[in-house]
Amino acid sequence: MLGGGLVPGSVLLLAGEPGIGKSTLLLHIVANLSAAGRACLLASGEESRAQVAARACRVGVDGSAISFVPGRELPAVIDAARASRPFLLAVDSVQTLRDPDSGSAPGGPAQVRSCTDALVGLAKAEGMAVLLTGHVTKDGDVAGPRTLEHAVDVVLTFDGDPRSGFRLLASDKNRFGSEGETCWFEMSSHGLAEADPASLLAPGSGELGSATALPLAGRRALAVEVQALAVSTEGPARRQATGLDPRRFALMAAVLDKVGGVPVARMELFGATAGGIRIDDPACDLAVVAALASSAAGRPVPAGTAFVGEVSLTGLVRPVPGMPQRLAAAARVGGERVVAPAGSGSSNGVRIIPAGHVRDALEWAREGVGAGTRSGL
C-alpha cells in the first residue's frame, strides 16, 4: 500500500465513514508492528484503555506490547510521544483531540487543523511516523472541505458497505510512492483479514443484464460484475446507479439508445456493481453498455466475456491504459475473451475481440462466439 513501508517523520491519514472499521484496522497495524519489535503508541480519544483492550481480545489481537495514552488532550499526547519516542504514533481520531490554545470545540475545522499541524511538527522534529484516523463528512471530505489532505504526506481511504464484510483500502495520495494502490479486507467477528478480491467479486456467467468489467485498482486490475436492469414504464423514466457514476451511467444509456440502436429512452434503468465496490474507471463504459443492452434485449452476454473500453458520446470505443493488467484479471477468473478497442496489446492467453464502435461490440454479441457456444445479444 505504501510502496515499501512507513517513512520515519511521515504523517498518514486514514479516512473513512464512522463505523467502517478504521479503529479495528489501526489496532491490527499497531499490534503487528509492536510484535515485530517496533514500538507503537496508541492515543485513543474514541475509546478508553479498557475498551481498546476489550476490542483487542474480541478480534484476537495481542495488545500487550502496545503503549496507550488517552487521546483527548493534544499536549498530553505530544508529551507522551516525546517521552517514549515510538516508531509509530497512532491517533484515533484527530476529531477527538483538543488543543487548549484553540478556542473552538473539538472536531471543528479550526481544532482539526491546529491539532494536525502540531502533530506534523512533532513527526518532522522527532522523526517518528504519525498515523491519524479521520471521519469523513456527508460530502466525502475529512472534517470539512480539504481540511487535512494538503497537510499530510499520505492519504488512505477506507471504504465499503457497512452492512457487508467487504472493505477496500485505497491510497489517494502518497508523497513517497505510487498513488492508487489498493488492498481488500473482509470484516468478521474476529476482525479484519486480507481478502482476495477475485473470490469476493467473481462475475456471474450468462445472466441477463450482467457483464464483466475490468477496472484498474492501482497497479492491479479487477474483474467486477456490472449489473443492469431495464424496465418498461408509462411514467417518467428513472436512472439509478449504485457503485457506478450516476451521470456516466445516464450518458451510456443515452449512447446505447441513440447510436447503439437499443431503445432504452422510455425504460427505467438501474445499475449496480457486485460486492458493493465503487468504480469510476472510464474503461468500464463498454461493460455498462453491454449490461444495459442485455437487460433491454432479454438476452445474456456470452459467457466468459469481459468488456473494456471508454465510450464516447458518438459511440466510439477508445483505448485505455493498463491492458496487460486487465487481461490478466480476466484470465484469473476464467475469462475466455475480452471485447476491447483494436490494438489493445498482448492477449495474455485471452482472445481479444476488437471493437471500434459500440455497434461493433453489440453486433459481435448478437452473432455469438462460434459453434458450440451459447449465443448472446
C-alpha beads as a LAMMPS data file, in Angstrom:
LAMMPS data file: protein, C-alpha beads

377 atoms
376 bonds

1 atom types
1 bond types

-500.0 500.0 xlo xhi
-500.0 500.0 ylo yhi
-500.0 500.0 zlo zhi

Masses

1 110.0

Atoms # bond

1 1 1 0.000 0.000 0.000
2 1 1 2.751 2.446 0.941
3 1 1 5.356 1.438 -1.627
4 1 1 7.790 -0.143 0.804
5 1 1 6.734 0.752 4.343
6 1 1 6.366 3.609 6.794
7 1 1 8.764 6.510 6.282
8 1 1 10.124 7.991 9.549
9 1 1 8.850 11.523 10.003
10 1 1 5.854 10.993 7.735
11 1 1 2.216 11.733 8.590
12 1 1 -0.516 9.451 7.293
13 1 1 -4.258 9.978 7.312
14 1 1 -6.637 7.010 7.392
15 1 1 -10.029 8.388 6.373
16 1 1 -13.402 6.698 6.271
17 1 1 -17.014 6.840 7.340
18 1 1 -17.861 6.293 11.029
19 1 1 -18.213 2.591 11.814
20 1 1 -16.385 1.367 8.705
21 1 1 -13.606 -0.265 10.757
22 1 1 -10.816 2.336 10.993
23 1 1 -10.167 1.663 14.686
24 1 1 -10.001 -2.078 14.092
25 1 1 -7.563 -1.655 11.210
26 1 1 -5.457 0.719 13.303
27 1 1 -5.363 -1.815 16.134
28 1 1 -4.182 -4.534 13.748
29 1 1 -1.441 -2.243 12.430
30 1 1 -0.008 -1.217 15.794
31 1 1 -0.263 -4.777 17.158
32 1 1 1.639 -6.242 14.195
33 1 1 4.311 -3.552 14.352
34 1 1 4.696 -3.979 18.111
35 1 1 5.018 -7.740 17.714
36 1 1 7.760 -7.115 15.139
37 1 1 9.738 -5.066 17.642
38 1 1 8.638 -1.582 16.542
39 1 1 7.449 0.489 19.495
40 1 1 3.985 1.964 18.974
41 1 1 1.982 4.470 20.997
42 1 1 -1.790 4.421 20.586
43 1 1 -3.601 7.630 21.535
44 1 1 -7.333 6.998 21.547
45 1 1 -9.969 9.609 22.211
46 1 1 -12.679 7.301 20.869
47 1 1 -12.183 4.531 23.448
48 1 1 -10.682 4.097 26.904
49 1 1 -7.779 1.791 27.667
50 1 1 -10.198 -0.908 28.867
51 1 1 -12.321 -0.587 25.728
52 1 1 -9.268 -0.878 23.471
53 1 1 -8.151 -3.959 25.420
54 1 1 -11.629 -5.468 25.057
55 1 1 -11.566 -4.832 21.304
56 1 1 -8.132 -6.452 21.040
57 1 1 -9.402 -9.508 22.915
58 1 1 -12.521 -9.681 20.756
59 1 1 -10.630 -9.662 17.445
60 1 1 -7.807 -11.879 18.678
61 1 1 -5.066 -9.244 18.708
62 1 1 -2.194 -9.339 21.205
63 1 1 -2.037 -5.791 22.509
64 1 1 0.323 -6.423 25.411
65 1 1 3.227 -4.610 23.715
66 1 1 1.192 -1.533 22.718
67 1 1 1.640 1.632 24.767
68 1 1 -1.547 3.624 25.391
69 1 1 -2.319 7.249 26.192
70 1 1 -5.747 8.944 26.350
71 1 1 -6.213 10.887 23.132
72 1 1 -8.416 13.785 24.210
73 1 1 -5.834 16.463 25.081
74 1 1 -3.193 17.359 22.485
75 1 1 -0.444 18.391 24.991
76 1 1 -0.719 15.048 26.827
77 1 1 -0.363 13.117 23.554
78 1 1 2.650 15.149 22.433
79 1 1 4.364 14.862 25.825
80 1 1 3.839 11.078 25.900
81 1 1 5.203 10.725 22.353
82 1 1 8.298 12.801 23.133
83 1 1 8.937 10.809 26.299
84 1 1 8.602 7.341 24.736
85 1 1 9.788 8.216 21.170
86 1 1 7.818 5.414 19.450
87 1 1 8.355 4.276 15.890
88 1 1 4.658 4.994 15.222
89 1 1 2.223 7.306 16.969
90 1 1 -1.345 6.270 16.129
91 1 1 -4.089 8.810 16.903
92 1 1 -7.718 7.652 16.887
93 1 1 -9.156 10.024 15.937
94 1 1 -7.972 13.517 15.076
95 1 1 -11.524 14.823 15.584
96 1 1 -11.425 13.941 19.290
97 1 1 -8.205 15.853 20.004
98 1 1 -8.435 19.255 21.673
99 1 1 -5.825 21.990 21.502
100 1 1 -6.244 24.261 24.557
101 1 1 -4.806 27.178 22.592
102 1 1 -7.666 26.978 20.098
103 1 1 -10.953 28.381 21.319
104 1 1 -13.198 26.268 19.095
105 1 1 -14.877 22.996 20.007
106 1 1 -13.162 19.639 19.330
107 1 1 -13.908 18.245 15.895
108 1 1 -14.335 21.629 14.242
109 1 1 -12.196 22.583 11.245
110 1 1 -10.090 25.048 13.268
111 1 1 -9.358 22.487 16.002
112 1 1 -8.596 19.744 13.475
113 1 1 -6.197 21.976 11.553
114 1 1 -4.459 23.116 14.745
115 1 1 -4.020 19.590 16.107
116 1 1 -2.866 18.217 12.771
117 1 1 -0.309 20.995 12.359
118 1 1 1.097 20.259 15.831
119 1 1 1.345 16.523 15.053
120 1 1 3.027 17.213 11.712
121 1 1 5.592 19.349 13.528
122 1 1 6.121 16.550 16.057
123 1 1 6.674 13.961 13.320
124 1 1 9.208 16.092 11.466
125 1 1 11.090 17.156 14.600
126 1 1 11.252 13.736 16.277
127 1 1 11.490 11.549 13.169
128 1 1 8.541 9.354 14.134
129 1 1 5.717 8.249 11.855
130 1 1 2.256 9.525 12.786
131 1 1 -0.932 7.789 11.659
132 1 1 -4.204 9.679 12.130
133 1 1 -7.717 8.424 11.638
134 1 1 -10.346 10.887 10.463
135 1 1 -14.066 10.687 9.840
136 1 1 -15.427 11.825 6.501
137 1 1 -18.413 14.130 6.214
138 1 1 -21.554 13.552 4.151
139 1 1 -19.800 15.358 1.294
140 1 1 -16.918 12.885 1.408
141 1 1 -14.365 15.272 2.924
142 1 1 -12.422 14.792 6.152
143 1 1 -13.662 17.287 8.765
144 1 1 -14.769 19.709 6.068
145 1 1 -13.607 20.592 2.571
146 1 1 -9.982 19.537 2.119
147 1 1 -9.057 20.319 5.718
148 1 1 -6.344 17.706 6.131
149 1 1 -5.354 16.312 2.744
150 1 1 -2.806 19.008 1.951
151 1 1 -1.155 18.830 5.392
152 1 1 -0.290 15.116 5.456
153 1 1 2.084 13.020 3.365
154 1 1 -0.211 10.050 2.726
155 1 1 -3.997 9.773 2.478
156 1 1 -5.537 6.315 2.776
157 1 1 -9.270 5.877 2.246
158 1 1 -11.095 3.005 3.941
159 1 1 -14.353 2.326 2.153
160 1 1 -17.096 -0.260 1.853
161 1 1 -20.688 -1.035 2.678
162 1 1 -21.041 -1.216 6.496
163 1 1 -23.793 -3.823 6.034
164 1 1 -21.388 -6.206 4.298
165 1 1 -17.988 -7.508 5.339
166 1 1 -16.173 -6.207 2.285
167 1 1 -13.700 -3.342 2.781
168 1 1 -11.417 -1.546 0.341
169 1 1 -8.327 0.402 1.393
170 1 1 -7.058 2.802 -1.286
171 1 1 -4.081 5.136 -1.439
172 1 1 -5.318 8.501 -2.713
173 1 1 -2.098 10.419 -2.041
174 1 1 1.454 9.263 -1.343
175 1 1 4.496 11.514 -1.426
176 1 1 6.824 8.529 -1.092
177 1 1 5.292 6.033 -3.509
178 1 1 2.732 5.443 -6.213
179 1 1 -0.869 6.536 -5.752
180 1 1 -3.897 4.374 -6.402
181 1 1 -2.661 1.240 -4.623
182 1 1 -5.450 -0.868 -3.159
183 1 1 -5.938 -3.647 -0.633
184 1 1 -9.062 -5.633 0.180
185 1 1 -10.247 -6.878 3.551
186 1 1 -13.121 -8.887 4.915
187 1 1 -14.579 -7.844 8.259
188 1 1 -15.760 -10.577 10.606
189 1 1 -16.275 -11.084 14.327
190 1 1 -12.539 -11.809 14.534
191 1 1 -11.512 -8.509 12.971
192 1 1 -10.112 -7.735 9.541
193 1 1 -8.450 -10.284 7.293
194 1 1 -6.851 -9.581 3.938
195 1 1 -9.048 -10.980 1.192
196 1 1 -8.689 -11.969 -2.430
197 1 1 -10.996 -9.671 -4.417
198 1 1 -11.322 -12.286 -7.157
199 1 1 -13.291 -14.511 -4.774
200 1 1 -15.406 -11.624 -3.444
201 1 1 -16.263 -10.074 -6.803
202 1 1 -16.340 -13.145 -9.023
203 1 1 -18.526 -12.226 -12.002
204 1 1 -21.596 -14.250 -12.845
205 1 1 -21.944 -16.202 -16.052
206 1 1 -24.673 -15.990 -18.635
207 1 1 -27.162 -13.933 -16.621
208 1 1 -29.444 -11.319 -18.136
209 1 1 -28.215 -7.772 -17.547
210 1 1 -24.775 -8.877 -16.381
211 1 1 -21.416 -8.010 -17.931
212 1 1 -17.847 -8.248 -16.667
213 1 1 -15.804 -5.047 -16.388
214 1 1 -12.046 -4.875 -15.767
215 1 1 -11.316 -1.669 -13.805
216 1 1 -7.815 -0.751 -12.687
217 1 1 -7.088 -0.516 -8.955
218 1 1 -3.592 0.886 -8.574
219 1 1 -1.153 -1.384 -10.377
220 1 1 -3.660 -4.228 -10.425
221 1 1 -6.972 -4.832 -12.130
222 1 1 -10.189 -6.497 -11.004
223 1 1 -12.865 -8.495 -12.748
224 1 1 -16.100 -6.922 -11.479
225 1 1 -19.639 -7.829 -12.398
226 1 1 -21.667 -4.860 -13.660
227 1 1 -25.418 -5.402 -13.400
228 1 1 -28.218 -3.570 -15.191
229 1 1 -31.991 -3.773 -15.160
230 1 1 -34.174 -2.186 -17.844
231 1 1 -37.903 -1.974 -17.056
232 1 1 -40.630 -0.513 -19.268
233 1 1 -42.607 2.325 -17.718
234 1 1 -45.540 4.559 -18.563
235 1 1 -44.291 7.456 -16.459
236 1 1 -41.024 9.406 -16.336
237 1 1 -38.067 7.092 -16.835
238 1 1 -35.733 6.923 -13.833
239 1 1 -31.970 6.386 -13.906
240 1 1 -30.437 4.975 -10.725
241 1 1 -26.959 3.536 -10.191
242 1 1 -25.211 2.036 -7.150
243 1 1 -21.446 1.700 -7.270
244 1 1 -21.319 3.480 -10.627
245 1 1 -21.092 7.164 -11.507
246 1 1 -24.795 8.086 -11.974
247 1 1 -24.047 10.756 -14.570
248 1 1 -21.858 8.467 -16.644
249 1 1 -24.438 5.700 -16.304
250 1 1 -27.082 8.018 -17.773
251 1 1 -24.713 9.024 -20.595
252 1 1 -24.070 5.385 -21.519
253 1 1 -27.836 4.783 -21.607
254 1 1 -28.247 7.731 -23.983
255 1 1 -25.438 6.483 -26.243
256 1 1 -26.977 2.999 -26.306
257 1 1 -30.342 4.429 -27.335
258 1 1 -29.105 6.972 -29.885
259 1 1 -26.211 5.256 -31.668
260 1 1 -26.426 1.667 -30.416
261 1 1 -29.914 1.080 -31.722
262 1 1 -31.309 -0.303 -28.450
263 1 1 -34.407 1.690 -27.406
264 1 1 -33.980 2.387 -23.694
265 1 1 -35.055 6.033 -23.569
266 1 1 -38.527 5.136 -22.252
267 1 1 -37.291 2.499 -19.824
268 1 1 -36.407 2.786 -16.169
269 1 1 -32.752 1.845 -15.888
270 1 1 -30.938 0.603 -12.802
271 1 1 -27.255 -0.217 -12.493
272 1 1 -25.092 -1.764 -9.773
273 1 1 -21.760 -3.439 -9.129
274 1 1 -21.139 -6.741 -7.365
275 1 1 -19.831 -6.692 -3.820
276 1 1 -20.755 -3.055 -3.209
277 1 1 -17.487 -1.869 -4.802
278 1 1 -17.460 1.605 -6.344
279 1 1 -15.855 2.003 -9.743
280 1 1 -15.287 5.198 -11.692
281 1 1 -12.853 3.921 -14.326
282 1 1 -13.963 5.124 -17.809
283 1 1 -12.720 1.780 -19.147
284 1 1 -15.880 0.231 -17.651
285 1 1 -18.133 2.171 -20.057
286 1 1 -18.377 -0.674 -22.555
287 1 1 -19.342 -3.174 -19.838
288 1 1 -22.132 -0.842 -18.673
289 1 1 -23.424 -0.553 -22.233
290 1 1 -23.318 -4.340 -22.661
291 1 1 -25.189 -4.950 -19.392
292 1 1 -27.884 -2.408 -20.319
293 1 1 -28.282 -3.883 -23.797
294 1 1 -28.522 -7.391 -22.364
295 1 1 -31.327 -6.479 -19.982
296 1 1 -33.214 -4.409 -22.547
297 1 1 -32.955 -7.088 -25.270
298 1 1 -33.661 -10.000 -22.929
299 1 1 -30.561 -11.918 -23.985
300 1 1 -27.488 -12.699 -21.898
301 1 1 -23.968 -11.649 -22.785
302 1 1 -21.916 -14.641 -23.997
303 1 1 -20.404 -16.468 -21.017
304 1 1 -16.702 -15.961 -20.337
305 1 1 -16.657 -12.498 -21.905
306 1 1 -15.371 -9.231 -20.432
307 1 1 -15.632 -5.721 -21.833
308 1 1 -13.016 -2.954 -21.777
309 1 1 -13.191 0.472 -23.381
310 1 1 -14.105 4.098 -22.857
311 1 1 -17.211 5.006 -24.845
312 1 1 -17.513 8.490 -26.332
313 1 1 -20.806 10.287 -26.913
314 1 1 -20.567 9.346 -30.596
315 1 1 -20.307 5.660 -29.717
316 1 1 -16.603 5.271 -30.483
317 1 1 -14.718 2.866 -28.214
318 1 1 -11.456 4.456 -27.165
319 1 1 -8.285 2.666 -25.975
320 1 1 -7.496 2.639 -22.265
321 1 1 -4.228 2.156 -20.330
322 1 1 -3.254 -0.930 -18.351
323 1 1 -4.441 -3.580 -20.791
324 1 1 -1.921 -6.242 -19.624
325 1 1 -3.238 -5.971 -16.059
326 1 1 -6.844 -6.034 -17.249
327 1 1 -6.307 -9.092 -19.421
328 1 1 -4.549 -10.854 -16.557
329 1 1 -7.548 -10.120 -14.319
330 1 1 -9.877 -11.633 -16.934
331 1 1 -7.704 -14.757 -17.163
332 1 1 -7.695 -15.183 -13.353
333 1 1 -11.485 -15.576 -13.280
334 1 1 -11.592 -17.927 -16.251
335 1 1 -12.391 -15.348 -18.936
336 1 1 -12.065 -16.622 -22.469
337 1 1 -12.345 -13.384 -24.427
338 1 1 -12.303 -9.629 -23.956
339 1 1 -14.124 -7.144 -26.169
340 1 1 -11.709 -4.219 -26.356
341 1 1 -10.537 -1.432 -28.688
342 1 1 -8.357 -2.507 -31.598
343 1 1 -4.640 -2.522 -30.867
344 1 1 -5.068 -3.369 -27.197
345 1 1 -1.791 -5.261 -26.980
346 1 1 -0.932 -8.799 -25.985
347 1 1 -3.699 -11.252 -25.238
348 1 1 -2.179 -12.906 -22.125
349 1 1 -3.879 -16.115 -23.223
350 1 1 -7.254 -14.381 -23.623
351 1 1 -8.843 -13.860 -27.028
352 1 1 -9.314 -10.167 -27.881
353 1 1 -12.390 -9.178 -29.883
354 1 1 -11.641 -5.760 -31.449
355 1 1 -14.442 -3.193 -31.290
356 1 1 -14.033 0.334 -32.636
357 1 1 -17.643 1.326 -32.012
358 1 1 -20.471 0.364 -29.656
359 1 1 -22.270 -1.182 -32.648
360 1 1 -19.296 -3.489 -33.252
361 1 1 -19.437 -4.848 -29.722
362 1 1 -23.201 -5.366 -29.818
363 1 1 -23.109 -6.940 -33.272
364 1 1 -20.450 -9.407 -32.187
365 1 1 -22.510 -10.357 -29.145
366 1 1 -25.634 -10.874 -31.275
367 1 1 -23.795 -13.265 -33.576
368 1 1 -22.409 -15.321 -30.677
369 1 1 -18.876 -16.606 -30.411
370 1 1 -18.923 -19.576 -32.701
371 1 1 -20.115 -23.128 -32.833
372 1 1 -20.737 -24.837 -29.540
373 1 1 -21.035 -21.549 -27.643
374 1 1 -24.222 -20.089 -26.249
375 1 1 -25.431 -17.187 -28.344
376 1 1 -25.698 -13.821 -26.672
377 1 1 -27.177 -10.466 -27.627

Bonds

1 1 1 2
2 1 2 3
3 1 3 4
4 1 4 5
5 1 5 6
6 1 6 7
7 1 7 8
8 1 8 9
9 1 9 10
10 1 10 11
11 1 11 12
12 1 12 13
13 1 13 14
14 1 14 15
15 1 15 16
16 1 16 17
17 1 17 18
18 1 18 19
19 1 19 20
20 1 20 21
21 1 21 22
22 1 22 23
23 1 23 24
24 1 24 25
25 1 25 26
26 1 26 27
27 1 27 28
28 1 28 29
29 1 29 30
30 1 30 31
31 1 31 32
32 1 32 33
33 1 33 34
34 1 34 35
35 1 35 36
36 1 36 37
37 1 37 38
38 1 38 39
39 1 39 40
40 1 40 41
41 1 41 42
42 1 42 43
43 1 43 44
44 1 44 45
45 1 45 46
46 1 46 47
47 1 47 48
48 1 48 49
49 1 49 50
50 1 50 51
51 1 51 52
52 1 52 53
53 1 53 54
54 1 54 55
55 1 55 56
56 1 56 57
57 1 57 58
58 1 58 59
59 1 59 60
60 1 60 61
61 1 61 62
62 1 62 63
63 1 63 64
64 1 64 65
65 1 65 66
66 1 66 67
67 1 67 68
68 1 68 69
69 1 69 70
70 1 70 71
71 1 71 72
72 1 72 73
73 1 73 74
74 1 74 75
75 1 75 76
76 1 76 77
77 1 77 78
78 1 78 79
79 1 79 80
80 1 80 81
81 1 81 82
82 1 82 83
83 1 83 84
84 1 84 85
85 1 85 86
86 1 86 87
87 1 87 88
88 1 88 89
89 1 89 90
90 1 90 91
91 1 91 92
92 1 92 93
93 1 93 94
94 1 94 95
95 1 95 96
96 1 96 97
97 1 97 98
98 1 98 99
99 1 99 100
100 1 100 101
101 1 101 102
102 1 102 103
103 1 103 104
104 1 104 105
105 1 105 106
106 1 106 107
107 1 107 108
108 1 108 109
109 1 109 110
110 1 110 111
111 1 111 112
112 1 112 113
113 1 113 114
114 1 114 115
115 1 115 116
116 1 116 117
117 1 117 118
118 1 118 119
119 1 119 120
120 1 120 121
121 1 121 122
122 1 122 123
123 1 123 124
124 1 124 125
125 1 125 126
126 1 126 127
127 1 127 128
128 1 128 129
129 1 129 130
130 1 130 131
131 1 131 132
132 1 132 133
133 1 133 134
134 1 134 135
135 1 135 136
136 1 136 137
137 1 137 138
138 1 138 139
139 1 139 140
140 1 140 141
141 1 141 142
142 1 142 143
143 1 143 144
144 1 144 145
145 1 145 146
146 1 146 147
147 1 147 148
148 1 148 149
149 1 149 150
150 1 150 151
151 1 151 152
152 1 152 153
153 1 153 154
154 1 154 155
155 1 155 156
156 1 156 157
157 1 157 158
158 1 158 159
159 1 159 160
160 1 160 161
161 1 161 162
162 1 162 163
163 1 163 164
164 1 164 165
165 1 165 166
166 1 166 167
167 1 167 168
168 1 168 169
169 1 169 170
170 1 170 171
171 1 171 172
172 1 172 173
173 1 173 174
174 1 174 175
175 1 175 176
176 1 176 177
177 1 177 178
178 1 178 179
179 1 179 180
180 1 180 181
181 1 181 182
182 1 182 183
183 1 183 184
184 1 184 185
185 1 185 186
186 1 186 187
187 1 187 188
188 1 188 189
189 1 189 190
190 1 190 191
191 1 191 192
192 1 192 193
193 1 193 194
194 1 194 195
195 1 195 196
196 1 196 197
197 1 197 198
198 1 198 199
199 1 199 200
200 1 200 201
201 1 201 202
202 1 202 203
203 1 203 204
204 1 204 205
205 1 205 206
206 1 206 207
207 1 207 208
208 1 208 209
209 1 209 210
210 1 210 211
211 1 211 212
212 1 212 213
213 1 213 214
214 1 214 215
215 1 215 216
216 1 216 217
217 1 217 218
218 1 218 219
219 1 219 220
220 1 220 221
221 1 221 222
222 1 222 223
223 1 223 224
224 1 224 225
225 1 225 226
226 1 226 227
227 1 227 228
228 1 228 229
229 1 229 230
230 1 230 231
231 1 231 232
232 1 232 233
233 1 233 234
234 1 234 235
235 1 235 236
236 1 236 237
237 1 237 238
238 1 238 239
239 1 239 240
240 1 240 241
241 1 241 242
242 1 242 243
243 1 243 244
244 1 244 245
245 1 245 246
246 1 246 247
247 1 247 248
248 1 248 249
249 1 249 250
250 1 250 251
251 1 251 252
252 1 252 253
253 1 253 254
254 1 254 255
255 1 255 256
256 1 256 257
257 1 257 258
258 1 258 259
259 1 259 260
260 1 260 261
261 1 261 262
262 1 262 263
263 1 263 264
264 1 264 265
265 1 265 266
266 1 266 267
267 1 267 268
268 1 268 269
269 1 269 270
270 1 270 271
271 1 271 272
272 1 272 273
273 1 273 274
274 1 274 275
275 1 275 276
276 1 276 277
277 1 277 278
278 1 278 279
279 1 279 280
280 1 280 281
281 1 281 282
282 1 282 283
283 1 283 284
284 1 284 285
285 1 285 286
286 1 286 287
287 1 287 288
288 1 288 289
289 1 289 290
290 1 290 291
291 1 291 292
292 1 292 293
293 1 293 294
294 1 294 295
295 1 295 296
296 1 296 297
297 1 297 298
298 1 298 299
299 1 299 300
300 1 300 301
301 1 301 302
302 1 302 303
303 1 303 304
304 1 304 305
305 1 305 306
306 1 306 307
307 1 307 308
308 1 308 309
309 1 309 310
310 1 310 311
311 1 311 312
312 1 312 313
313 1 313 314
314 1 314 315
315 1 315 316
316 1 316 317
317 1 317 318
318 1 318 319
319 1 319 320
320 1 320 321
321 1 321 322
322 1 322 323
323 1 323 324
324 1 324 325
325 1 325 326
326 1 326 327
327 1 327 328
328 1 328 329
329 1 329 330
330 1 330 331
331 1 331 332
332 1 332 333
333 1 333 334
334 1 334 335
335 1 335 336
336 1 336 337
337 1 337 338
338 1 338 339
339 1 339 340
340 1 340 341
341 1 341 342
342 1 342 343
343 1 343 344
344 1 344 345
345 1 345 346
346 1 346 347
347 1 347 348
348 1 348 349
349 1 349 350
350 1 350 351
351 1 351 352
352 1 352 353
353 1 353 354
354 1 354 355
355 1 355 356
356 1 356 357
357 1 357 358
358 1 358 359
359 1 359 360
360 1 360 361
361 1 361 362
362 1 362 363
363 1 363 364
364 1 364 365
365 1 365 366
366 1 366 367
367 1 367 368
368 1 368 369
369 1 369 370
370 1 370 371
371 1 371 372
372 1 372 373
373 1 373 374
374 1 374 375
375 1 375 376
376 1 376 377
